[in-house]
Structures are given as structure tokens and as C-alpha cells.
Amino acid sequence: MAQMNVSLPEGLKAWAESRVAEGRYSSTSDYVRDLMRRDQEYAERLRALQAAIDEGFASGVSEQSVDEVFADLYRKIDHAKTQAA
């Protein structure tokens, strides 16, 4: 495993140490790794969301009414529920 040294203000160092003292993490390194993994997952979800938004904008304006769009959505949800059961 690669190593990295990070300088922190005293307040952040104390915060990280308090999280370890709570017993959820075995070390400050474990805590920092968890934060970085969560940040990485968040960034990936954000990229996927932005791609979906871009795809939506690129698809143009729907000719369906809002009511028709929602009715179609509810039909798809009901269909998925019956398939899962």
C-alpha cells in the first residue's frame, strides 16, 4: 500500500482522532481512507447524474404532456414491481 503524509490544522486532526476514539475506525488512516472512498463514490454518482442530465437535454422536448409522462412512468414502475414479485 502506498503512503501519503498529510498536514492538517489542529482542529481537523482532533476531529479525526475523535472519530477513531468513538470506535468506528481503527486509525486515522482508516478514517481518511473511508472519507476518500466516499468522495470517490460521490464523484462517480455525480458524473453519472450529469451524463443523464446531458442526455436528457440532448434528447429534445417531448411531445407528451406532463400527465402522459408521469402515467408512463407509473406504468413502468408497476411493471417492474410485478416482474420483481
Backbone as JSON Lines, residues from 0, in Angstrom:
{"i":0,"aa":"M","n":[0.85,-1.17,0.0],"ca":[0.0,0.0,0.0],"c":[0.89,1.24,0.0]}
{"i":1,"aa":"A","n":[0.53,2.21,-0.82],"ca":[1.31,3.45,-0.9],"c":[1.06,4.3,0.34]}
{"i":2,"aa":"Q","n":[2.02,5.13,0.66],"ca":[1.88,6.03,1.81],"c":[1.79,7.46,1.34]}
{"i":3,"aa":"M","n":[1.1,8.26,2.15],"ca":[0.95,9.68,1.87],"c":[0.95,10.41,3.2]}
{"i":4,"aa":"N","n":[1.72,11.45,3.3],"ca":[1.72,12.29,4.5],"c":[0.88,13.53,4.24]}
{"i":5,"aa":"V","n":[0.02,13.85,5.18],"ca":[-0.89,14.97,5.02],"c":[-0.76,15.87,6.24]}
{"i":6,"aa":"S","n":[-0.64,17.17,6.0],"ca":[-0.62,18.14,7.09],"c":[-2.03,18.65,7.32]}
{"i":7,"aa":"L","n":[-2.44,18.68,8.6],"ca":[-3.78,19.13,8.95],"c":[-3.72,20.2,10.01]}
{"i":8,"aa":"P","n":[-4.67,21.13,9.98],"ca":[-4.78,22.06,11.1],"c":[-5.14,21.26,12.36]}
{"i":9,"aa":"E","n":[-4.81,21.79,13.51],"ca":[-5.04,21.07,14.76],"c":[-6.5,20.66,14.94]}
{"i":10,"aa":"G","n":[-7.42,21.52,14.54],"ca":[-8.84,21.21,14.69],"c":[-9.26,19.98,13.89]}
{"i":11,"aa":"L","n":[-8.77,19.85,12.65],"ca":[-9.1,18.68,11.84],"c":[-8.42,17.42,12.38]}
{"i":12,"aa":"K","n":[-7.22,17.57,12.86],"ca":[-6.51,16.43,13.46],"c":[-7.29,15.92,14.68]}
{"i":13,"aa":"A","n":[-7.73,16.85,15.52],"ca":[-8.51,16.47,16.7],"c":[-9.82,15.81,16.29]}
{"i":14,"aa":"W","n":[-10.46,16.33,15.25],"ca":[-11.71,15.74,14.78],"c":[-11.49,14.3,14.33]}
{"i":15,"aa":"A","n":[-10.46,14.08,13.52],"ca":[-10.17,12.73,13.03],"c":[-9.87,11.79,14.2]}
{"i":16,"aa":"E","n":[-9.12,12.25,15.16],"ca":[-8.79,11.42,16.32],"c":[-10.04,11.13,17.15]}
{"i":17,"aa":"S","n":[-10.97,12.08,17.21],"ca":[-12.21,11.83,17.97],"c":[-13.06,10.79,17.27]}
{"i":18,"aa":"R","n":[-13.05,10.78,15.94],"ca":[-13.81,9.76,15.2],"c":[-13.23,8.37,15.47]}
{"i":19,"aa":"V","n":[-11.91,8.28,15.57],"ca":[-11.26,7.0,15.88],"c":[-11.61,6.59,17.31]}
{"i":20,"aa":"A","n":[-11.6,7.56,18.23],"ca":[-11.89,7.27,19.64],"c":[-13.32,6.76,19.83]}
{"i":21,"aa":"E","n":[-14.22,7.14,18.94],"ca":[-15.61,6.65,19.01],"c":[-15.69,5.15,18.72]}
{"i":22,"aa":"G","n":[-14.64,4.61,18.1],"ca":[-14.6,3.17,17.84],"c":[-15.06,2.74,16.47]}
{"i":23,"aa":"R","n":[-15.47,3.67,15.65],"ca":[-15.94,3.31,14.31],"c":[-14.78,3.02,13.37]}
{"i":24,"aa":"Y","n":[-13.64,3.63,13.62],"ca":[-12.45,3.46,12.78],"c":[-11.3,2.96,13.64]}
{"i":25,"aa":"S","n":[-10.44,2.16,13.03],"ca":[-9.32,1.61,13.78],"c":[-8.14,2.57,13.87]}
{"i":26,"aa":"S","n":[-8.09,3.54,12.96],"ca":[-7.0,4.51,12.95],"c":[-7.42,5.74,12.15]}
{"i":27,"aa":"T","n":[-6.64,6.8,12.27],"ca":[-6.95,7.98,11.47],"c":[-6.77,7.67,9.99]}
{"i":28,"aa":"S","n":[-5.84,6.8,9.66],"ca":[-5.67,6.41,8.26],"c":[-6.92,5.71,7.74]}
{"i":29,"aa":"D","n":[-7.5,4.85,8.57],"ca":[-8.73,4.16,8.19],"c":[-9.84,5.18,7.95]}
{"i":30,"aa":"Y","n":[-9.93,6.18,8.81],"ca":[-10.94,7.23,8.68],"c":[-10.74,8.01,7.37]}
{"i":31,"aa":"V","n":[-9.51,8.41,7.09],"ca":[-9.22,9.18,5.88],"c":[-9.51,8.33,4.64]}
{"i":32,"aa":"R","n":[-9.15,7.04,4.66],"ca":[-9.45,6.17,3.52],"c":[-10.96,6.09,3.29]}
{"i":33,"aa":"D","n":[-11.74,5.99,4.37],"ca":[-13.19,5.94,4.24],"c":[-13.73,7.24,3.63]}
{"i":34,"aa":"L","n":[-13.23,8.37,4.1],"ca":[-13.66,9.65,3.53],"c":[-13.34,9.73,2.05]}
{"i":35,"aa":"M","n":[-12.16,9.28,1.68],"ca":[-11.76,9.34,0.27],"c":[-12.59,8.4,-0.59]}
{"i":36,"aa":"R","n":[-12.89,7.2,-0.07],"ca":[-13.75,6.27,-0.82],"c":[-15.13,6.88,-1.02]}
{"i":37,"aa":"R","n":[-15.68,7.48,0.03],"ca":[-17.0,8.1,-0.08],"c":[-16.99,9.24,-1.08]}
{"i":38,"aa":"D","n":[-15.93,10.04,-1.07],"ca":[-15.8,11.14,-2.01],"c":[-15.71,10.62,-3.44]}
{"i":39,"aa":"Q","n":[-14.97,9.55,-3.62],"ca":[-14.83,8.94,-4.94],"c":[-16.18,8.42,-5.44]}
{"i":40,"aa":"E","n":[-16.93,7.74,-4.58],"ca":[-18.26,7.24,-4.95],"c":[-19.2,8.39,-5.28]}
{"i":41,"aa":"Y","n":[-19.12,9.46,-4.49],"ca":[-19.96,10.64,-4.74],"c":[-19.64,11.24,-6.1]}
{"i":42,"aa":"A","n":[-18.36,11.38,-6.41],"ca":[-17.95,11.95,-7.69],"c":[-18.43,11.09,-8.85]}
{"i":43,"aa":"E","n":[-18.39,9.76,-8.69],"ca":[-18.87,8.86,-9.74],"c":[-20.38,9.0,-9.93]}
{"i":44,"aa":"R","n":[-21.13,9.09,-8.83],"ca":[-22.58,9.28,-8.94],"c":[-22.9,10.63,-9.58]}
{"i":45,"aa":"L","n":[-22.14,11.65,-9.22],"ca":[-22.34,12.97,-9.79],"c":[-22.08,12.96,-11.3]}
{"i":46,"aa":"R","n":[-21.01,12.27,-11.73],"ca":[-20.71,12.16,-13.16],"c":[-21.85,11.45,-13.89]}
{"i":47,"aa":"A","n":[-22.38,10.37,-13.31],"ca":[-23.48,9.63,-13.93],"c":[-24.73,10.5,-14.01]}
{"i":48,"aa":"L","n":[-25.0,11.25,-12.96],"ca":[-26.16,12.15,-12.96],"c":[-26.0,13.22,-14.02]}
{"i":49,"aa":"Q","n":[-24.81,13.8,-14.12],"ca":[-24.6,14.84,-15.12],"c":[-24.74,14.27,-16.53]}
{"i":50,"aa":"A","n":[-24.26,13.05,-16.74],"ca":[-24.4,12.4,-18.05],"c":[-25.88,12.2,-18.38]}
{"i":51,"aa":"A","n":[-26.69,11.8,-17.38],"ca":[-28.13,11.62,-17.61],"c":[-28.8,12.95,-17.92]}
{"i":52,"aa":"I","n":[-28.39,14.0,-17.23],"ca":[-28.94,15.33,-17.49],"c":[-28.59,15.78,-18.89]}
{"i":53,"aa":"D","n":[-27.32,15.6,-19.27],"ca":[-26.88,15.97,-20.62],"c":[-27.65,15.19,-21.68]}
{"i":54,"aa":"E","n":[-27.86,13.9,-21.42],"ca":[-28.61,13.07,-22.36],"c":[-30.05,13.57,-22.48]}
{"i":55,"aa":"G","n":[-30.63,13.96,-21.35],"ca":[-31.99,14.49,-21.38],"c":[-32.09,15.77,-22.18]}
{"i":56,"aa":"F","n":[-31.15,16.68,-21.96],"ca":[-31.17,17.93,-22.73],"c":[-30.97,17.66,-24.21]}
{"i":57,"aa":"A","n":[-30.1,16.73,-24.55],"ca":[-29.81,16.43,-25.95],"c":[-30.99,15.74,-26.64]}
{"i":58,"aa":"S","n":[-31.88,15.12,-25.88],"ca":[-32.99,14.39,-26.48],"c":[-34.09,15.31,-27.0]}
{"i":59,"aa":"G","n":[-34.05,16.55,-26.61],"ca":[-35.05,17.49,-27.1],"c":[-36.3,17.53,-26.23]}
{"i":60,"aa":"V","n":[-37.28,18.25,-26.71],"ca":[-38.52,18.46,-25.97],"c":[-39.5,17.34,-26.33]}
{"i":61,"aa":"S","n":[-40.1,16.78,-25.31],"ca":[-41.08,15.71,-25.5],"c":[-42.37,16.26,-26.05]}
{"i":62,"aa":"E","n":[-43.04,15.45,-26.85],"ca":[-44.36,15.85,-27.36],"c":[-45.46,15.38,-26.41]}
{"i":63,"aa":"Q","n":[-45.09,14.6,-25.38],"ca":[-46.06,14.15,-24.39],"c":[-46.34,15.27,-23.39]}
{"i":64,"aa":"S","n":[-47.55,15.24,-22.84],"ca":[-47.87,16.18,-21.76],"c":[-47.21,15.67,-20.48]}
{"i":65,"aa":"V","n":[-47.15,16.52,-19.48],"ca":[-46.59,16.12,-18.2],"c":[-47.4,14.95,-17.62]}
{"i":66,"aa":"D","n":[-48.7,15.01,-17.74],"ca":[-49.54,13.91,-17.24],"c":[-49.23,12.61,-17.96]}
{"i":67,"aa":"E","n":[-49.02,12.67,-19.25],"ca":[-48.68,11.46,-20.01],"c":[-47.32,10.91,-19.62]}
{"i":68,"aa":"V","n":[-46.38,11.78,-19.38],"ca":[-45.05,11.35,-18.96],"c":[-45.14,10.61,-17.63]}
{"i":69,"aa":"F","n":[-45.87,11.2,-16.66],"ca":[-46.0,10.56,-15.36],"c":[-46.79,9.26,-15.44]}
{"i":70,"aa":"A","n":[-47.83,9.22,-16.25],"ca":[-48.61,7.99,-16.41],"c":[-47.73,6.88,-16.97]}
{"i":71,"aa":"D","n":[-46.89,7.21,-17.93],"ca":[-45.96,6.24,-18.49],"c":[-44.97,5.77,-17.44]}
{"i":72,"aa":"L","n":[-44.48,6.69,-16.65],"ca":[-43.55,6.35,-15.58],"c":[-44.2,5.4,-14.58]}
{"i":73,"aa":"Y","n":[-45.42,5.71,-14.16],"ca":[-46.11,4.84,-13.2],"c":[-46.38,3.46,-13.78]}
{"i":74,"aa":"R","n":[-46.68,3.37,-15.07],"ca":[-46.86,2.07,-15.72],"c":[-45.56,1.27,-15.67]}
{"i":75,"aa":"K","n":[-44.45,1.94,-15.94],"ca":[-43.15,1.26,-15.9],"c":[-42.82,0.78,-14.49]}
{"i":76,"aa":"I","n":[-43.12,1.59,-13.5],"ca":[-42.86,1.2,-12.11],"c":[-43.72,0.0,-11.74]}
{"i":77,"aa":"D","n":[-45.01,0.04,-12.09],"ca":[-45.9,-1.09,-11.79],"c":[-45.42,-2.35,-12.49]}
{"i":78,"aa":"H","n":[-44.97,-2.21,-13.72],"ca":[-44.47,-3.36,-14.49],"c":[-43.22,-3.94,-13.8]}
{"i":79,"aa":"A","n":[-42.34,-3.07,-13.36],"ca":[-41.11,-3.53,-12.68],"c":[-41.45,-4.25,-11.38]}
{"i":80,"aa":"K","n":[-42.44,-3.76,-10.66],"ca":[-42.86,-4.39,-9.39],"c":[-43.41,-5.78,-9.65]}
{"i":81,"aa":"T","n":[-44.23,-5.94,-10.7],"ca":[-44.79,-7.26,-10.98],"c":[-43.72,-8.22,-11.47]}
{"i":82,"aa":"Q","n":[-42.71,-7.72,-12.14],"ca":[-41.6,-8.57,-12.6],"c":[-40.74,-9.02,-11.44]}
{"i":83,"aa":"A","n":[-40.61,-8.16,-10.43],"ca":[-39.77,-8.5,-9.26],"c":[-40.47,-9.47,-8.32]}
{"i":84,"aa":"A","n":[-41.78,-9.48,-8.36],"ca":[-42.54,-10.33,-7.42],"c":[-42.53,-11.79,-7.82]}
